Amino acid sequence: MTETLCVLLVDDQADHRLLLSANLQDQDPSIRVLEARGVDEALGQLRAGGVDVVLCDFWLGGETGLDLLRRARDDERAVPFVLVTNHGSEELARQSFMEGIADYTTKEVALRNPADLVRRIRRAADKARMAEERHRAEVLLESFLTNNPFAILILDQAGRPVRWNRALERMETHPKNLERLREYRPFEDPQLREAGVTALLDRARAGEWVELPPFPWDPGRAGLGGPSRILSGVAFPATVGPGESYLCVMIQDVTQAETARRERDEYAAVLASLLNSSPAGIVFVDVEGRVRFANRWIETFFGVDPRPFVGRPYTELAREMTSALADPTGLLEHPADPEACSVEAWEQAIEVCRPQPRHLLRVVGPVRGPGGRYLGCIEVYIDETGAVERQRLLEERNRELDAFASRLAHDLKTPLVSLKGFADLLARTAGPDLDERNRMFLERIRTSADLLNEMVDGLRELSQASQPVAELHDMDPIPVVRLAAENLAEGAAEAGVRLELAADAPRLRCARAKLFQIVQNLLSNGIRYADPAKDDRWVRLEFRSAGDRVVLRVSDNGLGIDPAELPHLFEPFRRGKAAGRTPGMGLGLALTHRLAQACGAQVEVRSAPGVGTAFEVWFQAAGG
């Protein structure tokens, strides 16, 4: 089912609140709407919690929606805002996005196309959720690097330190010693050579994960200063691949704590995984605008080996990366002023055309050290090609289905008009001379023609997804169910399937033709996939009340559906393994799903191979 969202609708006009609320819930009943007339009332709702998205007018009496956004931000209420206004302009839109709203539209567009408004709301909620998850991941990584109890030292190709963490700084408290650390060369340290540590570091630089057993180390002999210590740790390559130039050394002072081996290895494993296995391109740029770290995924995504650019200005690497973009005008420049990207993270969608086409999400954010000191900027490139391609394929299939539905509706209309016309003509000319039984047959033909006409019109509506749905009515569903069952009675008898129909039902809100096709499609599906190995084959249709909903349940004891097929069950033109040579184009359940959505209903399915299948359609109860 669609995820439930709580939307806070803020508008000082009661009529506008009513219109927007009704349109939202008619379009997507899974959206729960709260209302507020002004800024203070809205802040009270936000403080109560549970709000996923704020849908806000711009003018709110003496205040504006942007005033509400600022006060909510000051109140630490991080909820995405979608601005809806009668006074739209490019300047207002620009100002609103600069203030941090998630989306912007006008009331005229929102009321004319509620489906677009629902998409904007859900997109804002999804983006906020992803931003929160990304923020948690960034906080975790920053916490790991800055609060790690083990000292971490990263060496470049020449064996020079290029970065260390706060734990290492605590070991060398004198600022002078920290400056000297930049000139320290572990591979040239005689005491490390004597202890056999240099040989282990050489193995690690060649690609091995090595343990550094406890060894004595005197900082004074290394030109640094401080008390002598006994150290131990691990060393491993910072990135994957032969000839890698970065080496990570993780050490701890075990003079008084030699029992920390297990915890140390766990931290090392996490760091190695972050540096070597993350399927994202990472570039770290220091405050001077120079590349200090770049992983192997940069080469995978852009076809550029980043290693020669480490230590050089970021703009040089950016030019090479930009040459791989589909739009070369979108230069991946690092801000000239380092503080420009030190405030908050931002993101950008980019398209790469070589070495192979990709859609990437570029996330840029600040990296901070002890005391909040700005250390530089980190760029993360996430491959979203699969998601973009899946979305494109889904849209293409939807367009194909819409085109097919439109052609089908057009082709059916001509013979339908003839059928209805001849039936009406026959009723006028020969009706009085027919006996009661034949008049009943003729009336049934005319009723069926009218119903078929409604179905064709409904099919045309389904092919126009952006058009408003037909008006819904409160109705008793039992007559429609009986008519659908009568149409299928002969096929059910031939298949040896017993139809068990509800005798009564709660009144529900729907369109008669759509309900007829939903019922007929679900009953027909149960008959078509009956299990021939079972002596007693049945399809059962029943109704039940569920709060403000009426649930139509159609179940059977047929062949059932493979669990792997359930996520794709309602896709157009897709047929399951159980279909075999059964005739059909794979449109029945797809149309059922869209018909239900057009009525404001949701469809759920449960199935087990060899046991049977149950479809549930959740309609709005009458009077809702």
N, C-alpha and C positions, 0 to 999 in steps of 0.2 A: 504494500500500500504506500501511497505518497506520504512523505514525512509531514507530521503535524507541525505547523508554525503558529506562533502567537504574534499578531501584528497589532501595534498600537497606532490607531488612526487619530491624528491630531488635526482638528479643523474647527474654527470658531463658527462655522455655518452648519447648523443642524441638518439642513437638507442635503448638503454635500457629504456630510458624514454618513447619512442614511444611504445615499446613492452609491458611494464608494464601498461601503460595507456590504450592501446587497450584491453588487457586482462581484466583489471578491469571493463571497461565500457561494454565490451561484456558479462561478467559474471553477472554484477549487474549495469544496466543502471541508477539506482538511485544514484550511486556514481558520484560526480562531481570532476574532477581531475584538480588541478593547478600544474604547473611545475616550478622548479627552478634548475639552474645549479650548484650553490654553496652555501656556508654558508651565505654570505652577501645578496644574492638575496632571499634566503629562509627567512632570518630574516625580510626582507622588507615585504614579503607576510604575515608572522605571525603578524607583527605590524599592517597590514591593517585589520586583524581580519577575522572571519568567518571560520577559518580552524578547523576541528574536529580532524583529525589524520594526523601525518607526517609519510610518507613512505619514508625512507631515506637509501641511499647507505652508506657503511662504509667509503670507500675512496672517498674523494671529492677534487681531486687535491692535494693541499698542506695541506688540513685540512681533518677532519674526521666527520662522523655523530655524534660521541660523543662530538666533539667540538661544533657542532651546538646545541646539547642538552644542554650543559653547558651554552652556550651564551643565548639560549632561556630562560633557567631557571633564569639566571642573569637578563634578560630583563622582568622577571615575565610573561612569556608566557607559561602558564601551559597547554600544548597540549601533548597527549600521542604519543610516538614514536614507530614505528615498523621498525626494522632494517632489510634491505634486502641487502645481499652482495654476491660477487663472492668468497670471501676469508673466508669462514666460518671455525670456529674451536671452540673446547670446551672452550679454554682460552678466545677467543674473546667473545663468548656467556656469559661466567661467568662475564667478565669485563663489558659487556654491561648491564647486569641485575643489577650489583652492582651500575652502574651509574644511573639506574632508567628507562631504556627502558621498554615499555609495552610488547613487543614480539620481536622475532628474527627468521629469516629464511634465506635460501639462494635463490639466483635468480633462480638457476636451479629448485628448488622445487616450487617456486612461479610461474614460467612460465609454468611448467608442470602441475600444479594443481591450477589454478586461483581461484577455489571455496574455497580452503583452505586459500588462501591469503585474500579473501573477509571475511571469517569467522574470521581470525586473526584481520583484521582491525575493524570489527564491535565489536568483543570482547573487543578490546582496547578502542574503543569509549564508549561502555557500562560501562566498568570498571571505566573509567575516570568520566563518568557522575555519577555513584553510589558513587565514592569517593568524588565528589564535594557535592552531597546531604548529605552524611554522615558527611562531614566536616561542612556543614551549621548546621546540627543538633547538632554536638558537640559544635560549637561556641555558638549556642542558649542556650544549657544547661549550659555551662561554664559562659556565660553572666548572666543567671538567678541567678546562685548561688553566683557569685562574685559581681554583681552590684545590687543585690536586695536591695531596700531601707529599707526592713524590716530585723531585726536581726533574724537569724535562729540558733537554738541550738538543736543538736541531742544528746539524752541521751541513755546510754546503759541499760542493764537489772538491774543494781544496782542503776540507777539514776545518773550516772556520765556522764559529758559531754565528748563526743568523737569527735565531730566536730562542728565548728561554721563558720559563713561566715564573710565577710569583714565588713558588717554593724555592726555586734556585736563587732568586734575589734575596730571600730570607737567609740563605746560607752565606751570602756575601753582602752583609749589611752596609759596608762602606761604599758610597757612590764611586769612589776611586777604583775600588775592586771591580765593580760592575763595568766600568769603562775598560779596565784592563782585560776583562773577560772577552771583549770583542777581539783582542789580539792573541787570546790563548789558542794554542794549536795542540789538541790532544794527541794527534799522531806523532808529534815531535817531543812529547813529554817523556823524559828518560825514565821516570818512576813508573809510568804506565807500561813502558816497554819491558822494564825489569819484572813487573808483575804479570806479564803475559796479556795485559788488557789490549795493547795495540794490535796484536795478532787477532784477537777476537773482534775488534772493531773493523779490521780489514775484511774478515769473513762476513760481517754484517753488511759492510758497504758493497760486498759482492753479491748480496741477495739473501743471506741467511738470517734467521732469527737466532740470536745467541744470548746466553746468560752470562752476566759478568759476576763471577763469584766474589765474595768479600775480598777487598784488597786495600792496603794502606795507602793513604794519599795525603801529602803535605802541601797545602796551598802555597806556602812560602817558597818551596822549590819550584813551583810553577809560576812564580812571580805575581801571585794574587794576594796572599795574606790570609790570616785566620788560623784557627787551631787545626792540628792534624786530625784526620778522621779515618774511620774505616767505612768504605763505601761498597755497595753492591747494586746490581741492577740488571737491566736488559738493554740490548741494542737491536734495531731492525731497520730495514730500508723504509723511507717515508712514503715511497710510491712503488707501484709494481712495474717490473720491466728491467731488462738488462741495461747496465750502464747508468743506473739511476744515480743522480748526483746528491740526493738528500739522505741523511742518516739521522734517525731519532735515537737518542740515548736517554734512558730513564733511570735515574739513580736515587738512592736514598742513603741517609746516614744511618748505618747499622751499628755504630759504636755502642749504642745503648738499646737498640731495637733490632736484633737480628732475627726476630721471629715473624717479621712482616712479609715473608716471601709470597705467601698465597695471595694476600691482598694486592701486593705489587704486581703480580702476574695478571690478576683480573683487570687492573687499571691499564696495564700495557696492552692487553687483548682488546679492550674497548678503543684505545687510541689507535692501534693498528687497524682496526676495522674502520674507524672514521676516516683515516688517511688513505687507506688502500682499497677499500671495498665499496665505498659509497658511489652509487651510479649517478653522480652529478659532477659537473665540471666546477672546480673551485679555483678562484684566483684571490690571493691576498695582496693588497697594495698598501704600502706604509704611508706615513704622513708626508713623505717627500715625493709621493707619486711613483715609487719604484715597486716593481713586482718582487715580492719576497717568497711567494709560494704559488705553485700551480700544479694541479694533478693531471694524470694521464687522460682524463675524460675530455680535457680541452682539445687534445689532439684527435680523439675519437669524434667529437662533435664538429670541430672546425677544420680539421686537417692541418693544424698548426702545432708543431712540437714546441711546447712552452719553455722547455729547459734552457735554451740559449737566451731567453729574455729575462730570466731571473736575475735580479739586481739591476736591470735596466729600466728606463722610464716605461710606465704602463702604456703610454700612447703608441709605442712601437709595437707592442703585442696587440693592442686594439686595432691598429691598421691592418695587421695580418688577419685577424679574426673577422674584421669588417669585410674583407675581400670575399669571404665565404657566404655573406648574406645575400638573400634574394633581392633585397633593396639596399644597395651600397650607400644610399644617402643616410641610412640609420647608423651613423658612426658610433661605435661603442666607446665614446670618449669618457675618461675618468675626469671628474670635476677638477678644474685647475686649482681651486681653493679646497684643500683637504677638509676644512670644516663644513663645506657645502654638503657633504654626504655623511657628516658625523651626527646629524640630528636624529633621523629616523630612517628606517628601511623603505625602499620603494621597488617597484617591479615593472617589467616591460616584456611584452610578447614579441619575439623575433622569429624570423623564418630563415633557415639556412638552406642553401641550394647545393653545397658541396662540402665534404666528399660525398654526401648523400643527403637528399631532402629531409629536413627535420623541422619540427616546430618546438621551440625552446621557450621556457619561461626564465627570464633573467631577474634575479633578486639581488639587490645591492643594499648593504647595510653596514653600520659602523661596528668596529671592534674596539672594545674598551679594556683597559688594564686596571691595575690597582687604583682605588680612589676615583674611578670613573674616567681616568685619563684616556683620551682618544689615541689609539695606537695605529689606526689605519682603517681601511675599507675592505670588506670581503664581498666577492661576487660569487653567486651560486647559479649555475645553469642546469635546469631540470628539463629532461626530455619529455615533452607532452605529445609527441607525434602520434602515439597510439590512441590517445584520447581524442585528438583532433580528427584523425582518420575515422575513428568509430562514429564520431558525431557527423562527419560528412557523409558516411555511408548511410547512417540512419536517416538523415535529411533526404538523401537521394531516394531511398526506398519509400519514404513517405510521399515524395513527389510522384514516384511511379504509381503508388497506390491511388493517390488523388487523381492522377490523369486517367487511370483505368476506371475509377468510379465515375468520373465525369463522362467518359465515352459510353460506359455501360448505361448510365442514366439517360443519356441522349438517345441511344439505340432502342431502349425499351419504351421510350415515350411515344414513339410513332405507333407501334402496334397496340399499345395500351389505349391511346385515344380512339383508335378504330374499335377495339373491343368494347369500351365503355359506350361509344356512340351507337354501335349496333345493338347493344343490350338495352339502351334507353329507347331506341327506335322500336325494338321488338316489344318492349313493355307498353309503349303507346299504341301500337297497331294491333298486336295480337294478345296483349295482356288480358283484356276483358273476356276473351273467348277461351282462355286456358282454365283447366280445373285447378283446384286448390293446391294439389301436389306440384303441378308444373309451375304454378305461380311462385310457389316457395322456392323451386329450383332457380327460376329466373331471378328472384330477389337475391338468392345466394350469389349468383353470378355478378349482379350489380354491386352487392356489398363487397365481394372479393375484388372487383375491379377498383372500387373506391379505395380499398385498403392497399392494393398494389400501387395505385397512384400515389398514395401517401408514402409508401416505401421508396418509390423512385425519387420523389422529391427529397426524402430524407437522405438517400444515397448521394444526390447532388449536393446537399448541404455538407455531407461528410467530406466531399472533395474540395470544399472551400473552407479550409480550417480556420481562416481568419474571420469568417463571417459569423455573426451571432447565431446561436442555436434556435430552433423553433420553440415557440412558447410551450411550456409544460402545463399539464392539467392534473387536478386531483381526480383519481379514477379508481374503480373497482377492477382489479386485474383478472378476475376469474373468467369473464366472457372472452377476453383476449386469449387466455391460456387454453380454454376449450376449443376456440377456433383453430389455434395453432396445432393442438393435438389432433383435431379432426383431419387437418391436412396431412398429418404424418401417420394416421392410423393404419393405412394400407401398408406403408413401408415397415412399420413396427411389426405388423402381423407377419409379413414375409420373413423378417429377421427373427421371429419368435421372441420378441421383446414385449414385456408387459409394461404399459404406461400407468403409473400411479400418480394421480393428480390431486392436489388439494381441493377440498370441497368449498372452502371459503378462505378469505385473506383480508388483512388490514388494507385500507385504502392507501394508495401511494401516489407520489407525484412523478409523472412521466408523460411522454408523448405516445399515443396509442400505437402508431405504426412502429415506432422504435421498440416499444415493449414487445409487440408481436414478433418482430424479427429476432430480438434477443431470445425470447422463449423458444421460438422455432429453431434457431441456430443451436441452442444448448440441448434441446430434446433430440434434434437430428444428430448432433455429435454423439450423444449417448447411444442412439440406435446404431449409428454407423460403426462404432467401435465396441459393440457388444462382444463378449467372449464366447466363441462358438463351442468351447470345451465345457461350458456350464449348461446344465439342464434348465435351471431357473434363471432367466435373464430379465432384468428389470431396469427401468429408468423412473426415478421418483422426483416429483416436483412439489415443493412445499414452501410456505411463507411463515415468517415469524416477525414479531415486533422487537426492536432493539433501541429503546429510547426514542430519539427523533428519526430513526431509520426503520425501514422495512426491508428485510432480507429475503430475497428470492434464492432458494437453494435447489439446484438440480444435481442429483447424484445418481450413480449407476454402479453396477458390479461388473463392469466391462474389463477390457484389457489393461487399463491404467496407462500411465505415462512415465517414461524414463525420467528420473530426477534431473539428469543433465539437460533435458529439453525444456524444463519448466521455465527457466529465465527467458527463453526465446518463444514461448508458447503463443504470444499475441503479436508476433512480428508478421507482417504481410508476406504472402507467398512462401511461407516456411512450413513444411510438413514434417511430422515426426516419423520415427521408425515404424510405429504401429499403423501408419496409414497404408503401407503396402501398396496394393494396386487399387485401393479404394478411390473412386473418382473424386475430383475436387482440385481446386487451385490453391488451397491453403489460405483462403480469405475469410472463412466463416468466423473463427475466433478473433481474428484481427478486427473485423467489422463489428463483432459483438463488443469487443473492448472499447472501440471508438464510439459506438452507439451508446454504451453505458456512460462514457465520459460526457457525451453530448447531453445526457439527461442528468448530469451532476451525480452520477453513481460511480462506485468503484467495484472492480471485479477481483475476486480472490479465487485461488484454485489450490486444492489439495489432492494428491494422487499417489498411488503406489502400484507398481506393475503387478498384475494378477489379482489385485484387490478391487480396484475401481477408481473412479474420479468423482470429485464433488466441486462444483462451481457455486460461488456465492456472489450475488449482485446486491450491493447495498444502495437502496434507493432512499430518497428523502420521503419521510412520511407525509401524508396529505395534511394540508394546512400549515406546512413548514415554510 
